[in-house]
């Protein structure tokens, strides 16, 4: 029997493949894993090679639309070349900048789908970021 967190990831992939094919196709490159306490992941995190660690407690607290959007957030770190673009910058600050840009993109896409694809309120945002890059 498949873990419910992993099953939810696959359902999100299917939803995206039908409604936002570009993101659905990119999600085929991701491998979901349930985070363990050893992983020190309290929400979701992605590695450069596309392994997405999902904390099941965090995931359970998300609506389906928020879950889809957060998975896409992690996907976009990989798709936008976060690690290559970070270079010698302070990783924590560049990650925050990347989060702001990604969340702005996802909020824009979310306008099309409403609650079916919406970041949770706790996601970091900066209204002045629109159209900018993380650099």
C-alpha positions as semicolon CSV with decimal commas, in nm:
position;residue;x (nm);y (nm);z (nm)
1;X;0,000;0,000;0,000
2;X;0,133;0,344;-0,095
3;X;0,201;0,608;0,169
4;X;-0,080;0,869;0,166
5;X;0,169;1,158;0,135
6;X;0,328;0,996;-0,173
7;X;-0,017;0,920;-0,318
8;X;-0,110;1,284;-0,272
9;X;0,207;1,389;-0,454
10;X;0,114;1,166;-0,750
11;X;-0,241;1,308;-0,752
12;X;-0,094;1,660;-0,762
13;X;0,128;1,557;-1,052
14;X;-0,175;1,428;-1,242
15;X;-0,377;1,745;-1,172
16;X;-0,090;1,960;-1,298
17;X;-0,034;1,746;-1,607
18;X;-0,395;1,808;-1,710
19;X;-0,423;2,177;-1,614
20;X;-0,069;2,317;-1,637
21;X;0,107;2,068;-1,867
22;X;0,445;2,242;-1,852
23;X;0,461;2,203;-1,472
24;X;0,313;1,854;-1,486
25;X;0,584;1,748;-1,730
26;X;0,856;1,898;-1,511
27;X;0,714;1,714;-1,209
28;X;0,797;1,386;-1,380
29;X;1,159;1,468;-1,291
30;X;1,085;1,481;-0,917
31;X;1,101;1,188;-0,676
32;X;0,888;1,223;-0,363
33;X;1,009;1,102;-0,024
34;X;0,840;1,117;0,313
35;X;1,067;1,320;0,540
36;X;1,190;1,154;0,857
37;X;1,308;1,334;1,173
38;X;1,663;1,266;1,054
39;X;1,598;1,478;0,741
40;X;1,521;1,792;0,948
41;X;1,249;1,899;0,703
42;X;0,951;2,069;0,868
43;X;0,762;2,157;0,547
44;X;0,891;2,050;0,203
45;X;1,238;2,065;0,059
46;X;1,402;1,967;-0,267
47;X;1,752;1,857;-0,356
48;X;1,941;1,960;-0,671
49;X;1,870;1,617;-0,821
50;X;1,494;1,652;-0,769
51;X;1,420;1,455;-0,453
52;X;1,131;1,623;-0,273
53;X;1,117;1,562;0,101
54;X;0,765;1,609;0,237
55;X;0,689;1,632;0,606
56;X;0,362;1,436;0,640
57;X;0,234;1,650;0,930
58;X;0,285;1,967;0,725
59;X;0,123;1,807;0,420
60;X;-0,181;1,692;0,619
61;X;-0,246;2,053;0,720
62;X;-0,264;2,174;0,359
63;X;-0,566;2,183;0,133
64;X;-0,520;2,000;-0,197
65;X;-0,473;2,333;-0,375
66;X;-0,207;2,447;-0,129
67;X;-0,032;2,110;-0,149
68;X;-0,014;2,139;-0,529
69;X;0,122;2,492;-0,509
70;X;0,387;2,405;-0,249
71;X;0,504;2,105;-0,453
72;X;0,530;2,339;-0,753
73;X;0,728;2,583;-0,540
74;X;0,985;2,309;-0,477
75;X;0,978;2,207;-0,842
76;X;1,059;2,561;-0,951
77;X;1,371;2,571;-0,733
78;X;1,505;2,290;-0,953
79;X;1,363;2,417;-1,283
80;X;1,501;2,768;-1,231
81;X;1,850;2,640;-1,146
82;X;1,863;2,761;-0,786
83;X;2,191;2,592;-0,695
84;X;2,375;2,697;-1,010
85;X;2,248;3,055;-0,986
86;X;2,326;3,083;-0,616
87;X;2,697;3,053;-0,685
88;X;2,897;3,210;-0,402
89;X;2,604;3,410;-0,262
90;X;2,482;3,349;0,091
91;X;2,257;3,047;0,035
92;X;2,001;3,141;0,302
93;X;1,948;3,490;0,156
94;X;1,942;3,368;-0,203
95;X;1,689;3,101;-0,105
96;X;1,466;3,370;0,046
97;X;1,496;3,580;-0,271
98;X;1,417;3,272;-0,482
99;X;1,119;3,192;-0,259
100;X;0,980;3,543;-0,310
101;X;1,013;3,526;-0,689
102;X;0,869;3,174;-0,710
103;X;0,577;3,260;-0,483
104;X;0,498;3,567;-0,693
105;X;0,485;3,343;-1,002
106;X;0,266;3,088;-0,826
107;X;0,029;3,355;-0,694
108;X;-0,013;3,481;-1,051
109;X;-0,084;3,130;-1,182
110;X;-0,312;3,066;-0,885
111;X;-0,541;3,352;-0,991
112;X;-0,649;3,129;-1,278
113;X;-0,743;2,832;-1,059
114;X;-0,857;2,986;-0,730
115;X;-0,846;2,752;-0,431
116;X;-0,750;2,457;-0,653
117;X;-0,396;2,600;-0,677
118;X;-0,313;2,848;-0,403
119;X;-0,013;2,887;-0,175
120;X;-0,088;2,879;0,196
121;X;-0,103;3,210;0,382
122;X;0,225;3,129;0,560
123;X;0,418;3,146;0,229
124;X;0,663;3,438;0,214
125;X;0,558;3,721;-0,014
126;X;0,672;4,069;-0,112
127;X;0,430;4,269;-0,328
128;X;0,715;4,471;-0,483
129;X;0,889;4,161;-0,628
130;X;0,669;4,125;-0,938
131;X;0,867;4,055;-1,253
132;X;1,207;4,048;-1,086
133;X;1,462;3,771;-1,061
134;X;1,619;3,636;-0,744
135;X;1,947;3,800;-0,831
